[in-house]
């Protein structure tokens, strides 16, 4: 199967290591993945508060571009790794299916720029594709360096399974945990895997956002996790880059690596850490490295 890849803004900037590791994993698994030509920002969540119709039109342009690029495919599968991008593109597709009058207006707007949208696009999250198309058995077969002994707290965040749950359970998602098992690591059983990290509030109204991120890391540490694994660029940024602020405000000493699930996959598949963007991390996952080298865990 061929896939189109929609990186979105984050994976070309602050979430660059997500793109690096994910594309490296796709290549290792021999997946046929091509980036959408001339893609634009999905609008994230801010656009909806400005003008809903224009927000949907901006997002729909990417869907139309996907159809144009794969115009011979009956169904086009677009992989959107960023949680916000995934949610926005999926929301746009569903909105256009359910609101025919607005769909007509948006299609007319797209025609002004030489594009057309017929609704052939299927929005996919990489967790969905890896678990349900490639399969955990095939992933396990490709593992050359199993992460045996590594305890992973899989953190899905808010938008991967909510408000839509097209491929996983909203309350007890498991796809990231399934991949964790496939690469030889151990999933931590914990209740905060879908709790909000504070999103943009962590960097804007920190008295609201920071405690939410701290609560997640505190629980992961309490459960003796060696690393937190996520699939959201904003979640990864909040949980990793504000640890010093959290420790100062809450008089604690939490230092735990927060990585993308694709980075752990890449390590297990034998891909060079730099290729996976591990060098970009502010908090290196020391316990993961120690276990891989046969050393002992060091908990704080």
N, C-alpha and C positions, 0 to 999 in steps of 0.2 A: 504494500500500500504506500502511496505517496502522501506526504504531508506538507502543508504550508506552515511556515513559522512566523508568528507575529511577535516580535521582541518587545514592542512598547518602549516608552522612554527610559524606564528604570534600568532595563537590561543593557542599555547602551551607555549608562552612566554609573550611578551609585550601585547598581546591581550587576555590574559587568561580570563579576565572578560567577554569577548564576548562569549567564549566557555561556561563558567559557566552559563551565563544567557540564552544562546540559548538552551543548552541541558535541562536546567530546564523548559523552556517554552515548548519544544518538549514533555517532560515528562508530564507536566500539561495538554497538549492537546492530550495525549495518542497516540503520534506518534511512530511508530516502526522504530527507527533509530539506526544503528550499525556503528561503526567506521571501516574504511578500515584497514585491517591488513597490517603491514609492509610498510605503505605509505612512500614516500620520498618527499623532497622539489620539488615544481613544477618548480623551476628555476627562478620564478618571471620574471623580465624583463631583468636582466643583462645577462643571458645565451644566449639570442638571438644575442647579440653583439659579442659573442665569437665564437659560432659554432651553426648555426641554426638547423642543423640535429640532433646534440647531444642534443640540448635543447628540441626539440620535442620528442626525444626518452626518455629523463628523465621524461617529463610530461606524455608521453604515458604509461610508466610503471605503473603509478597509475590507468590508465584506464584499463589496462590488469589485474591488481590486483583486481579491482572491478568486472570484468567479472568472474574471478576465484572464488571469494568469493560468488557471486550470480549466479553460473553457470546454475541454473535451471530457471532463470528469462529470459523472452523474451526481456524485456527492463529493464535496470538497471538505477535507478535514483540516481545520486551522488550529494549530497548537498555540495557546496563549499562556505562557508560564507565569506571568505576573498575576497575582490574585485579583487586583483591581481591574486589570485589562480583561482577564477571563470573565469576571462578573459583568463588566460593562458591555463587552461584545455579545455575551450570552443574553443579557437583558435587552439589548438592541434587537437581536434576532427574534426573541419572543415577542417584543413589543410590535414589531412589524408584522408578525404573524397574526396578532390579535387585534390590531387597529388598522383596518384596511384604508380608512380615509387618510390617516397620517402616513401610511405606507405610500399612498399615491403621491402625496406632497413631497415626501422624501425622495421617491424615485424620480420625480420631475426635477428636483434639485440636482440629483446625481447626473441626470441626462444633460444638464447644462454644462457639465464638465466632461461629457463624453463617456459616462459610465452607466451601467445597468445592473440591477440587482434582482435576481429571480428566486432567492431563498434556498439555494442549493448548498450553502455553507453549513458545516457542522462545527461548532466551537468545542474544542477539546482541551482539557488540562493535561499537562505531561504525566501526572500521576495516573490519570485515566488511561492514557495511551500505553504507558509502560506496563501497567497491571493487566489491562483488559485486551490489549492488542498483542504486545510482545509476550506477556505472561511471566509470572514469577519463576516458573521452572526454567524458562530460557535465560532469564537474568541470572539465576543461580548457576546455570551451566557455564556462563561467561565469566564467573568470578575466579580470579587467580590469586587474590590476596584477601581471604575472608576476614572480616573484622570480628573474629571470635573474642569474646570477653568485653567488647565495647557496649556499654549501656546507653541507649539512645532515647531521649525524650522527644518523640515526634510531635511537632507543634504545627497545627494546620491554620490557626488564626481564624478570623471571622468570615472572610469572603470566599474561601475555597469551597466550602460546602453550604454556605448561607448567602443569600436567601434561597439559592437553588441547590438541589442535591441530585444532579443528573448521573453521578457515578459513585457516590459514597454516602454513608449515613450522616445526617446532620449533627447528631448528638454523639455518636461513637464512630467517627471515621476510622478507616483501617488501612487504606491503600499505602500510605507512607510506612506504616508498621509492617505491611506485607513485604515491601521492598527491603526494609530493615532486616527482616528475617532471611530474605533471599540472599543478602550479602554477608550473612553469617553473624550479624550483630544481634543484640537483645533489646527488645522494646520495653521501655519503662511504662508500667501501668500507672497513669496519673490522670487527674480529673480536669486539668486545665488546657487540654490540647486544642480547644476551640475558643478559649477565653480571649477577649480583645486585649491587644498589647498597648492600647492607647492611641494607635494610628498617628495622625498628624498632631494630636494634642500633646504628645510627648515632647515635641519640639516647639510648640506654641504656647500651650497652657500646661506647663510641666507639673504643676501641683495636682492636676487631674491625670495626666498621662503617665507620669513617672511611677506612681504607685502601682498602676496596672502592670507595667513591664516588670517591676520589682517582684510583684506577687508571683508572676510566672517563673522567673528565674529562681526565686526562693523555693518554690515547690519542686522544681526540677532538681535543685541541689539537695533538698530534703530527701528526695527519692533516690539519691546517689547516682544520678545520671552523669555520664562522662561528657556528654555533649547534647546540645539542643539542635534538632534538625528541623528546618522549615522550608516552605516553598513560596514564601512571600518576601519580596525585596524590602518593603517597609518594616515588616516584622523583624527581619534579620537585622536591619539597621538599628531599630529601637532597642532590641534585646542585647545587641553586642556593643554598640557605640556609647550607650549611656550608663554602662556599668559603674564607672567611677562616680558619676553623679548620684546614682542610686546608693552606692556604698557610703558616700559622704552624707547624704540626706537621712538615710535610715540606719547609719552607724553599723554597717555590716561589712563583710569582706567576701563578696561573691565574685568569683572569676571563673566563668564557664564558657567554653567555646560555643558559638552559635553559627552553624554552617547551613548551607543548602543541602537538601537530601541528595542532590545530584553530585555534590562534592564527595560525600561518603560513598556513593555508588562508584564514582570514578576511582577512588582509592582502592576499593574492592576489586575493580576491573583491571587494576595495575597501571592506571594512567598516572603520568608524572604530576605531582602536586602543583607545580607552577602552571601547567596546562589547565588545571582545575581552578586556578585563581586562589589557591590557598595562601599565597604570598600577600594577598590583598586584605587578609583578615586582621583586625585590630587586636582580637583576643585569640591567639592560636589555640586549637583544641589539643592541649598538651597531653591529656590523658589518652586520647586516641593515638597520638604518636608513640607514647610510651608503651601502650599495649601492642601496637604493631611491631615495635622493636624488641618486644619481650621484656619490657620494664614493668615496674609496679605503678599502680595508680597513685595519684597524689590529689587527695580531696582537700578543699579549703573549708 
